[in-house]
Amino acid sequence: MKKILCILFIFSGVHTYAQFKTSTAYDLIGRIIPAKKTLFVVEALPEQEGKDVFEIESRNGKIILRGNNGTAIASALYYYLDEYCHCQITWNGTNLHLPEKLPVVEKKVQRKTPYEYRYYLNYCTFNYSMSWWDWARWEKEIDWMALHGINMPLAITGEEYTWYLVYKEMGFSDEDLAGFFSGPAYTAWFWMGNLDGWGGPLPLSWIKSHKELQLKILQREREFGMKPVLPAFTGHVPSAFKRKFPHAKLKETNWKNGFADTYILDSEDPQFASIGKRFLEVQTKLYGTDHLYSADTFNENEPPSNDSLFLSKLSARIYAGMQQADTAAVWVMQGWLFYSDRKFWGTTQIEALLNAVPDNKMLLLDLAAEIEPVWKRTAAFYGKPWIWNMLNNFGGNVNLFGRMDGVAAGPALALNDTASKRLSGIGLTMEAIEQNPVMYELMMQHTWQSGPIALDEWLTKYVLNRYGSNDKELVKAWQILRQTVYNGKLIRDGAESIITGRPTLDSTTEWTRTKLNYDRNDLLPAWDLFIKAAAKGEGTDGFRYDLVDITRQVLANYAHPLQQKWVTAYNDKDSIAFSKYSQQFISLIHDMDRLLATRKDFMLGPWLSSARKWGNDNSEKALYERNARDLITLWGDAASPLHEYSNRQWSGLLNDFYSQRWLQFFHMLQLSLRSGKPADFSGFDKKISNWEWQWVNEQKVFPENPHGNSITVAQELYRKYRPKYMLK
């Protein structure tokens, strides 16, 4: 009798799990294409070891979607929408104009991924893009993840609540922790041990609300069959630790970006292992676990010693802290430190750090493999399983950029190279999302194929899916974009515009890199073709976004030669010419602001309003708005060396911040020309940094909804700027 009951229980469990998966997939279909939901049937395939699989076929007038988990089924749906209905879902433009009668799948389609892991997110994404997300926005993103085959997302929302409980248990007061937790726009760098307290104090209401948000995020990700990566302890402790435990072995470290020292508990200290264990125990009780833990010991911070024995022991102790709490723990490490500080991390140091952990208990992220594949100079991470990632965007800067040909081929070339050893996955590790949608669609095309992507064919399909059009001239425009903005040559990441740089006579500043990877005039034919397509009636959401983005890029590029004109006029002491060209420069900024106001994707208002919505009172709302303003401008205080790192070409920011800085600069230069006295540039820098800090601390309402017609404004600016663009 017991045996029969046991069999029934096992069968019931499998049945319940299958129903659970299919209900998640049905709910997804209802959110994506509600009017067509009843035309799809979802069926579960048997559980797979390691690599996911999906199937699609037609039966009795319906489309059958099968998969071994929710993500596989979601991928089947997107494959059908992409290949059969010529639709597309991106952050920046979606085309879901399905045919009235769904296309028939003549022959069953089956796809099996060659990649066990499809990783998603970077610590920085949680701030540069996600700082103010609520559950509705997270739900939309998790749907996007599932549709694109993601099964291994970084999940670090709510980490502060875990630490709050652990440190309260250890006897720390709220006052002790007030200077530890950063403000909500800086949590990524707090989590990575780069800074303490900046942008705070973090209200307890935020800490508690984001624990609840994390629970929703994890539940949905796991419903799809994803395995979220949760954080682990790396030694970062509050500054109050040295007072509370005076005999503790602490090391001061500094990120060298204008922030105070942070404190790292030495791995040899007896409390290191106990805190690491307790953190995971509390976290598991709160959030569960899938046994994947992210830990980065020296993110842009150099270790105190390059001795291989020191590094080996450090690595072993960090992993031991995980293993004591979870014997199945797998350490997921970003390989960024090997890229960003290669002078320190030589072969001996990397091997020492990695080899101290069993191969099957560590997983390496080659974080920017499309820029510089670290796996090629580390013998594929010395035998550890690893993931090929595309980083592409830094700081959330707004620009057209990508290594299109390299990304189309890179993962498959590595997969089929015996030197890649234990390549186990692909991923997206951008510092910010909601830009360059083509690059992310391209990268995730690899999920279900093992060979390189044929770009000519893929771009033709991309145009059809995005615009609902077979317009050959738009395909030609995309080939021009491929050879210009997306050629991936000369520069590490996308060029910025001098407009967003702190005012200067130079063509570039420390964090405003204006060097293009193409001749700016070579982009004009693509602009011509998009304007021409607009006149012919093209108008999907994706087309409107792309038209605005290309127009924005052309105008942003034009700022450079225009700057050179007023610089020349100033140096020649030609006040009339200086006035003419400086006014044109300000007019260009205003025109860009008006263009970008037609798309919510390019507006400051939604960023600020979503920050304020988290506040429970005026004090919290002000704190969150200050965080939101600071991150995208100064990044730190008035003397921050990181100013402009996260600059954005956004409507509202262009007129209210960038143009105002330039107006003050031009006023100073004009006074210099009139008086004949040299301009005080160092005095201006001090004055403008104080003005910027005042702006960061202001509170002001900006529009949340777009205004104006994207196509009409783009056409107007084309008529204004295209004739003069190539004039010397």
N, C-alpha and C positions, 0 to 999 in steps of 0.2 A: 504494500500500500504506500509506504514511504517513497519507494522508487517511482511509482506512478505519479505521486504528487510532485516529486522533484522534476520529472519530465514535463509535467503540465506547467510548472512554475517557469522552467527555462523557456518553453515554447511561448508562454504568455509574455515573458520578458522581451523576447525577440519581436513578437507581434506589436507590443506596446511601443518599442523603440522605433519600428518601421512607421507606425502611425504618427509618432511624434515627429519624425523627419518629414513625412509627407505633409503634415499639417503646416509645418514651418514653410515648406515650399509653396503650398497653396496660398498661404497668407502673403508671401512675397509676390506671387502672380497677381493677387488682388491689389496690392499696392502699386505695382508697375503698370499693368494693363487691365484694370478692373472690368472693363466692358467685354473683355475676351476670356475672362477667367474660366468660364464654364466650358470653353472649347479645349481646355488642356486637362490631361489626366496624368497624375504623378504616381510613379511606382518606384519602390525601393529595390535596388540591387543588393546582393549579398555583401556583407562587410568585406573590405579589401585589406590586405596587409600592405601598408605603406602608400601605394600610389592610387589616386582616385580615378574613377571611370564614369562615363555617362553614355547614355544611348538616347536616340530620338527616332521615332517612326510615326507614321500615320495609321489610325485604326478607326473604322466606323465614323469617319468625318471628324475625328479629333486628333490632336497632337499628343503623343505619349512621350513624357519626359521621365527618364530613369537615371538614377545615380546611387552610388553607395553611401552618400550622405547629403545633407542639405546643400552644401556648397557645390557638389557635383551636379545636383539637380538644377540649382540656380545657374550654373555654367551652361547646362544643356539649354535652358531657356534663353540665355543670352546668345548662344551659338545659333539657335533657331531664329531669333530676332535679327541677328546680324547677317547670317548667310541666306536666309529665305525671305525675310520681310524687309531687308535693307533698312534697318533701324539702328539707332545708336543712343547710348546713355552716357553722358559725361557730366562733369561738374559745370562745364561752360557750354551749355547747349545740348538739348536732347531732341531727338527726332523719333517719335513713336506713332507715326502715321501708318498704321497697319492697313493692309488691303482689307476690303470688306469681307472677302472670303480668304481664310488663312491658306497659304500655299501648302500643297501636299508634299510630304517627304516620300519620294518614290521608293527609296531603298533605305533600310535601316542604317542609321549613322551610329558609329561607336567611336569614342575617343578615350584614350587612356593617357594620362599625363606622365611624362618621363621624370617629373620632379616631385619628390615626396613632400617638399615644403614650398609654399608660396608665401613669402614673408611680406609684411606690410608695416610701414611707419618708421619714423625716426623720432628720437626724444624731442627734437626741435619742432616737429610737426604739431605736437600737442600745444605749443604756444604760438608759433608763427601763423597757424591756421585755426587751431581748435580751442584756443583759450576760453572762448565764451559759448561753446556749443552746449545746447540743451539736448534733451533726449530725442526730440523730433529730428534735429540735425544729425545726431549720432545714428538714429535708426536709418536715415537715408544713406549714410555712409556705409553702414554695415551691409545694407542691400547692395550697394555698389561693389563692396568687397566680395560678397558672395557671387554676384554676377560675373566678376572678373577672376574668379577662381582662387581668391585669397583664402588660405586655411591656417595661417600662423601670424596673427596680428599682435603687435606690441600693445599691451593693455596696462597702462600705468596711472590712469585716472584713479583718484581715491587713495593714493599711496600715503598722503599726509595723515589720513585717519588711522592707518595702521601704525605709523610712527607715533602719533599722538597717544594711542593706547599703550604702546610699548614703553614710551618714556614716562608717561604718567604712572605706570606700574613700577617703574624704577625710581619713582619719587621726585621727578621733575615737576615743577609748578608751571602754570600757564605763563607766568612771567619769564621763567627760564626758557620757554620755547618761543616766546614772542619774537625774539631776534633770530630764530632758527628758520622757521618756515618763510619762504619767499612769498611775494605777491603772486596772484593767479596768472599773470602774464610771464612769469619767470620760473615756473615750477620745473621746467626741463633742466635748467642749469643748477637748480637746487638738487634735483634728483641725482644729477651727475657729479655733485660735490664741488661745483665751480663757485658757488656763492651761497651766502646765508642771508636771509631776511630782506633782501632788496625788494622794494615794492610792497612791503608789508606794513604793519602786522597783518597776517592772514586771519580774517575773522573765523571764529569757530563755526559759524553758520555755513561758511564755504566748505570747511573741512567735512562737516556732516552731510551737506547736500551732495557733495561729490562722492561720498561713500555710496549714497543711494543711486547716483548716476552710474557708478562703476558696476553695481549689482545688475542694473538693467543691461549695460553694455555686455558684460560677461555672459549673462543668461542668453541673450540673443546670439552672440557669437558661438556659444556652445550648442545652441539649438541647430545651427547650420553645420555643426560638426567641426568647427574651427577649434584650434588649440591655442588659446591666448598665452602670450609670454608675460609673466608677472615679474616684478622687481625682486632683487635680493640685496643683502647688506654688503657694502663694499668698504665700510670703515668710517664713513662720513658721520660725524656726531656734532651735537650742539656745542657752542663755545662754553656753555655752562658746565660741560662735562669736566673740564679741568678744575673747576672749583668744587664740584660735587665729589669727584674722584681724584684727589690731588696726586695720587701715586700712579695713575694711569699713564701708559706710554702713548703720548699723543705727538703727532707731527703737524706742524703748521705748513700749509701749502697755499699758493696764491695763483690764481688764474691769469694774473697780469693784464687784466682789462679794466682796471680802475676800481676793483672791488676789494674789500678787506679779506684777510686770510680766512681760510676755513680750516677745520680740524679733522684729521684722520686718525682714528684709533689704530695703533700698530697691530698688525696681525699676530704678533707674538704676545700681546697682552691677553691674559686669561679671559677677559670679558669679551674679546672679539668673537670668539666662537659662540659664546652663550647668547650674545645679542643677536648674532646672525641666525641662530637657531630659533630664538624666541620670536624674532620678526616673522620668519616663515610660518611658525606655528600660529601666531595671531592672524597673519594674512590668510592662511589656509582656512582658518575657522570663519573668517569674514567672507572670503571670496572663492574658496575652493582652490583646486590646483589642477593643472595639466602637466605638471612636472617640468615646465620650461621656465627658466629664470634668467632675467637679464641682469648683468653686473659688469660695469666698466670701471676698472680701478683707477686709471689715470687718464681721464678724458681731457686732453689738452693741458694736462699737468704732468710735468716730468717727475718720475720716481726719484726718491732720494739717493738711490744707488743703481748703477748698471751692472752690479755683480750678479752673475747668473744664479748663484746659490740663493741670494736674497730674493730674486724674482721668482725662482722656483718655489721657495718656501711660502712666499706671499700667495702665489696662485693656489698652491695645495691647501692652504688654510682657508682661503675664501671658499673653495669648493667643499672643504670639510664642513664648514658652517652650513652649507646647503644640505649636504648629505645627512648630517645629524638630524635634521628636521624632516628630510624626505629622501629615503634611500634610492628613489627613482629619479632624483634631480638631474637635469641636464642644464649645464651652464651655457647660455647664449651670449656670446661676446661680440660687440661691434669691433671690427678691425680698423676703425678710424684712426686709432693711435698709431698704427704702423704706417699709415699714409701721412698723417699730419706732423709727425715727429720722427721721420725716418733717420735723422742723424743719431737719435738715441737708440731707436729700435733696430739694431743690426741683427744679423742671423743668430748670433749667440743669445741675445736677449729675448728674441721672439721664441726661439726654441725652448729656452728655459721657462718662459711663462706658460707656454702651451703644453709642453711635455709632462708637466707635473700633474696633469689631469688625465684620467683614462680617455682614450679616443672616443668611446661611445658615450661619454658624459660631458662632452663639450661640442658646441656648434658655433662656427665662426661666420660672421657676416662680412663679406667683402663689400664694404659699404658704398664704394664708388667705383665699381668694377668697370664702368663704361668710361671713366676718366683715367684711372690708373689701376689695372688689375693687380692687387697685392698678391693674389694667389700665384702669379707667375714668378715672383721673386722670393717666395717662401715655400717652394716645393709643395704647392697646394696646401698650405698651412700644416705642413709636416704630418700629413695623414689624418688630420681631423676632418669630419664632415663640414662642408661649408656651403654658403649660398651666394650666388652671383646677383648683385643688386645694382640698380640704376638710381643714382642720387639726383642728378639733373638740376634741381633748384636749390639755391642758397638764400636764406633769409626772407623768403617770400617776395623777393624783388620781382617787379613786373617787367617781363621782357619776353620776346620770342627767342627761344634758344633750345637746342638739343643736338645730340649726336645721332642723327637718324640712321645713317648707314651702319654705324658701329653698333647701335642697339638692335638693329634688324638682324645682325649676324652674330654678335658677341656671345650670347648665352648658348646658342647651338654649337658654335665653334668650340667653346669650352666643354660642353657636354660630350662632344665627340672626340675630344683630345685626351689621350691616355694619361697625359701629364696632369690632368685636373683631378685625378685620383677619386676622391670621395665627394665630388660635386653632388649636392643633394637637393638643391632648390634654386629658385629665382625670387627676386623681390623688388619692392619699391621702397626706397629710403630717402625720399626727398625731404628737405627741411620744411617745405610748405607745399600745399596742393592748390587746386583751383586756378591753374594756369597751364598753358601748353598741353591741352588735352590730347593732342595727337600723339605725344610721346608716351603717355601712360596707356593709351589704347594699343599702341605699337608694342610696348614692352610686354603687356599681358597677353598678347597674341601667342607668345611662346608657351603659355601654360599647357596647351594641348597639342604641341607639335615638337619634334626633335630636330628639325632642320632649320636652316636660316630662312628668314622671311623674304620673299621676292617683293622688293619695295615697289617696283613699277605696278605690278598687279595689285598690291595691297593699297597703294594710294588711290588707284582708280576706284576700288571698292569703298575706301574711306570717304571719298567725295560723294559717291552714290548714297551711302548710308547717312552721311551728315547732312547733305543738302537735298536728298531725294531727287537727285539730278544726275544725268549722264553727260553734263556739259563738259566737252573736251577742253574748253578754254580754262575751266576751273581745275581740271587735272593738270593742265600746263602750268597754271599758277602755283599749284602745289609742288610741281617739279622745280620751279624757281625758288620756292621757299626751302625746299630740300637742299638746293645748292647754295643758299645764302644763310638765312638765320639758323637753319637746322643742319649746317654742314659740320659742326663740331670741331672746327679748326681754330688754331691760334690762341684761344682763351679757354680758361677752365670752366667758367660758367657765364651766364648771359650778361651781355653788356648793359650798363645802365645809361641814363641820360644825365648830362651835366645839369639839367634842370633840377634834379633831386639832390645835387651836391651842395655842400655849404659854399656860399658865394666865393669866387676866386677868379683871378685872371688866367689861371692854368686851365688845361683841358681835362684835368682829372684831379681827384682828391683821394685820400687813403681808402675810403670805403665806397667811392663812386668811380668805378672803373668804366671808362667810356670807350675803350678800344673795341671795335667791332671785328667780327670774324668774317667780314665780307665788305665790299665796297658799298657804301650806302645807296648809291645810285642803282646798283644791281637789284635792289628790292623793288624799285619803282614799277617794272613790268607786272609784277604780281599784284600790286595795288591797282594798276590800270585794269587788269583783268577782273578783279573783284568789283570795281566800280562799274565796269561794263556789264557784269552779271547782275548787279543790283538793278541796273536800268532795264534788264530783260525780265525782271520780276522775281529773281531769287529772293527768298525771304524766310527760310527756316530759322529757328532759334540759333542753331549752330552757325549758320551763315552770317546772321547779324552780329554774333559775338566775334567771329573771325574778321569780318569787315571792320569792326571797331578796333580790334586788336592790331590788325595790320596798319590801319590808318594811324593809330596811336604810335606804333613803332616808327613809321615813316616820319611823323612829326617830332618824336623824341630824338631821332637821328639828326633832323634838321637843326635842332638847337645848337649842335656843335659848330657848324660853319657860321651860324648867326652869331654865336658867341665870339668867334674869331674876328668878325667884322667890328663889333663894338670894342673889343680889346685893341684892335689895330687903331681904331679911331681915338681911343683913350691915349695910347702910346704916342700917336701923332699929334695929340693935344687939339683934336678937331671936335670941338664941343657940339657942333651942329650934327655931324655924322654920328657922334656918340649918342646923342639924344634920339636920333632916328632909329638906330639899330637896337638900342636898349629898349625903346618902346615896342619895337617889333618882337623882341624877345619876351617881354611881358605879355604882349598880345597872343603870342604862341602858347604860353602857359594857360591863358584864359580860354583859348580855343580848345586845347586839349581837355581842360576841365569840363567844358560844355559837352564835348563829345563823350567823355567817359560817364557823364551824368545820365546818359541814355541806357546804361547797363548797370544793374545792381552789382555785378561782378567787380566793377571798378569804382565803388563808392565808399567813402569814409563813414558815412552815416550809419549803415548797418553794423559795422565793426564796433562803433562807440555805443550805439543803442543796445546791442546785444550784451555788451559789458555791463551797462547800467542795470539791465533787467535782472541781473543776479543779486543786486543790492537789496537788502531788506529795509534800509533807511537811507537818509541823505548822505550820511557819513560813508557807508559802504558803497553807495553809488558813485560818490566822488572818488573813492580809492580805486574802484575798478576802472573808471574813466581815465584816471591818471595813469594806471598801468597800461591801458590800451593805447593812449597817446604816446607814452614814453617808449614803448617797445619799437614802434615804427618810425621814431624820430631820433631821439638822443640815445636810446637803449639804456642809459644809466643816468647819472646826474649831469649837471651843466658842463663838467669837465670830462665827460665820458669819451674814451678813445674809440668807442664802438659806434659813435653817432653815424647815422645813415646806413649802417649795416643792413637794416631791415627796411630800407626805404621803399615806398610804394607810389606808383603813379596812379593815384586815386582822385576822383572828383571830390572836392572839398579840401583835401590835403594840398592839392596843387594851388588853389586860389588862396586858401587861408594860411598856409604855412610856407610853401616854397616861393610863391610869387612875392609874399611879404618880405621874405629875407632878401630876395633879389632887389626889390624896390629900395630897401634900406642901403644895400650895397651901391646901387646906382646913384642914390642921393649923395653918398659919400664921395664917389668918383666925380660926380658933376660939380660938387663944391670944390674939389681939388682942382678941376680944370678952370673954374672961375677965379679961384684965388691964386693959382699958380703954385700952391704949396703941395708937397708930396702927401699922398693919402696914407693914413695911419692904419695899415692892414692888421697889425697885431692888436691894436686897440679895437678894431672892428670885430675881430674874432672873439675877443673877450666879451664885447658888448652883445654880439649876436648869440653867443652861447647862453648868456643870461636871458635874452629875449626868448630863446627856444625853451628854456626851463620854465619861464612864465607861461608859455603856450601849453606846455605839458600839464601845468597845474590849473589851466582854465577849465571851465565847464560851459559847453555851448552845444546847442542842438543843430545837427546837420540833417539834410533830407535823407530819409530811409528808402524812399521809392524813386525809381528812375523817372526822368523828365526828358521829353523830347523823343524824336524818332531817329533811331540809330542810322538808318539808311539816308534819310534826308540830311542830317548833320554831316555825315561822312562825305556825301556828294558835295555839299557846300564847301567843306574844307578842301576837298580835292580841287574844286574850281579855284579856290584861293591860293593854294600852295603848289599845286603841280606845275603851273607855268613858270614859277620862279625857282623851283627846287634845284634845277641844274645850273642856274645862273651863277657865275663866279662873283 
